[in-house]
Structures are given as structure tokens and as C-alpha cells.
Amino acid sequence: MKLTRLVGECEEGECPALYLTNRGTLAVQGARITEHGLEIPAHETLVEIPVELIRKAVRDDLI
């Protein structure tokens, strides 16, 4: 899978970010949420990102 970085909180790769995949989907990098009380399948996870990342991606017409 190829990822294209759309927006992030910093210039380095070690921070919350939003990526576009070559499959026309979005990938999210953020802090893994473990205390959520949901039943999540083993092949999935929940991550937390700042709302501002989505706002900036929409404002900049990236998604």
C-alpha cells in the first residue's frame, strides 16, 4: 500500500497525521486508544487524533 501524507501535527513522522492511500481510502496515525470499553476485532484498532487535523484537511481541500 502506498501512503501520501495529507496533513500532520509536525514535519516528522512521529505525530498524529492523516494519509491518503493508493486505494482511495484514508489512513490515520495517532495514539492507540486502549481504554474504550468496545469490542474491536483483533485486526482493527482505535486511534485518537486532534479534530484540527480533519478541519485542516477539509479547509485545504485535501479530502
N, C-alpha and C positions, 0 to 999 in steps of 0.2 A: 504494500500500500504506500502511495506517495502522499505526504502531508505538506501543505503550504500554509505557513503561519500567516494568519489574518491580523491578529491583534493580541497583545500581551501586556502584562504589567511592567515588564522590564525588557531590556535588549537581550539578555542572556536567556537560555532555555530552562532555567531553574525557577520558573514562576508561573502563576496562572496564565493560560493562553488559550486561544481559540484557533483551530486549524480547519482548513478545507481539505477533504480527501479527493483523490482522483476518481472516487466512486460517486461524487456528488453529495457526500454527507459531511457532517461536522464532527470533529474530534475535540474533546475538551481536556486540558491539562489543569489539574488543581489538586487540592489537598483531599486525600481519601477520607470519606466520612464513615466511621465505624459504629458510632452510637446513634443509630437511626430507628431501630425497632421494626424495620421492614424485612420481609423475606425476599432477598435478592438472589437470583440464580448464581451459581458458582462462577459462571463465565462473564458476569457483569459486576460493576461496582458503581458506587455513587461518589461524585467528586463535587467539591464546593469551589465556586469561582465568584469574583465580585460581579455584581449586576452591571457595573460600569463597563465591563468587557463587552457584554452584549449590546449595550447602548452605543458604545463607540463603533462596533462593527456595523450596526444599522445606520448610525449617523454618517459613517464614512462610505456607505453603500457597498460594503464588503459581502453582505449576505442579503 
